Amino acid sequence: MAESKSKQKWQPDKRDMVFFAIVAAVILLLVLGANERKTKPVPDNETHQSVQSRAECMTCHSIDGVKPQPIKHTKADQCFQCHLQPEHWNTATP
């Protein structure tokens, strides 16, 4: 009896198609949401081009500085890891 039944080929039903559609939508959202950096680039001027360390950045961007960082800004030690330098600068690692 069981031997006479042939193995049936899998056919996706409506539930499978809904699952695939949801997976495709999630992947699409992840790909579209992963765009370029959203941080501000470093201004292209002599003051910023001469900066070589985080301490130098913080002379102006500390709480008491001319242009303080936002309150929720990360405390990372490498400013140029997030903030892009103009391409014609020599890369530094403050």
Protein Blocks (a to p, Z undefined) as FASTA:
>chain_A
ZZmpccddddddfklmmmmmmmmmmmmmmmmmmccdfbdcddddfklmmpcbfklmmmmm
mmklmbdcdfklcfbfblklmmccdfkbccddZZ
